[in-house]
Amino acid sequence: MMKRLIVPILILVALAGLAIWGALQKNRPQQVVPIVCNNPVAGCNFFHDGKPAQIRFSVVPEIMKPFQLTLIHPDMKKVSVSFQMVGMDMGFNRYDLKRGPDGNWTARITLPVCTASRSDWITELHIDEKFYSLSFTTR
């Protein structure tokens, strides 16, 4: 009887460990640099590693309608972006940006539905090992 329970117990312990590790990774403290900008469609300028950078949306974002996000900077190796709301978990929605032939990094983004009908969003931008945030509103 005990031998039949060992494998399921080990699987449950492994799954619990994975869940705890994932929660710790998502909630780890990081220094986040805010990007102050009133109009992401016109472009938001900031500095990354001492060099000018710009993040730009192709249109004013709307829920469940795709838009293109572009990031311009000469020296980046890995870029990803996710979207959250203050005090509300919006689930896993990370997008990896790809470098285009023009050297700019882009991704096609679709914001998830907010059941609370809120329109205040935070872009969480991850460039190499640095973190930035940009607040914006949807239509």
Residue pairs with C-beta under 8 A, 6 or more apart in sequence:
30 131
31 131
32 124
32 131
32 132
32 133
33 46
33 130
33 131
33 132
33 133
34 132
34 133
34 134
34 135
35 44
35 46
35 55
35 125
35 132
35 133
35 134
36 44
37 43
37 44
37 45
37 55
37 134
37 136
40 55
40 56
40 57
40 123
40 134
40 136
41 56
41 57
41 58
41 59
41 60
42 56
43 54
43 55
43 56
44 54
44 55
44 56
44 134
45 52
45 53
45 54
46 52
46 53
46 54
46 55
46 132
47 53
48 73
48 76
48 127
48 130
48 132
49 75
49 130
51 73
51 74
51 75
52 73
53 71
53 72
53 73
53 127
54 71
54 72
54 73
55 69
55 70
55 71
55 72
55 123
55 125
55 134
56 69
56 70
56 71
56 72
57 67
57 68
57 69
57 70
57 136
58 67
58 68
58 69
58 70
59 67
60 138
60 139
61 67
61 109
61 111
61 121
61 136
61 138
61 139
62 111
62 138
62 139
63 111
63 112
63 113
63 114
63 138
64 110
64 111
64 112
64 113
65 110
66 108
66 109
66 110
67 108
67 109
67 110
68 106
68 107
68 108
68 109
69 81
69 95
69 97
69 106
69 107
69 109
69 123
70 104
70 105
70 106
71 79
71 97
71 104
71 105
71 106
71 125
71 127
72 103
72 104
72 105
73 105
73 127
74 103
76 99
76 105
76 127
76 128
77 128
78 96
78 126
78 127
78 128
79 96
79 97
79 105
79 125
79 126
79 127
79 128
80 94
80 95
80 96
80 97
80 125
80 126
81 94
81 95
81 97
81 107
81 109
81 123
81 124
81 125
81 126
82 92
82 93
82 94
82 95
82 123
82 124
82 126
83 90
83 93
83 109
83 111
83 112
83 121
83 122
83 123
83 124
84 90
84 121
84 122
84 124
85 114
85 118
85 120
85 121
85 122
86 120
86 122
88 114
88 116
88 118
90 112
90 114
91 112
93 111
93 112
95 107
95 108
95 109
96 107
97 105
97 106
97 107
98 105
98 106
98 107
99 105
100 106
111 121
111 138
119 137
119 138
119 139
120 135
120 137
121 135
121 136
121 137
121 138
122 133
122 134
122 135
123 133
123 134
123 135
123 136
124 131
124 132
124 133
125 131
125 132
125 133
125 134
126 132
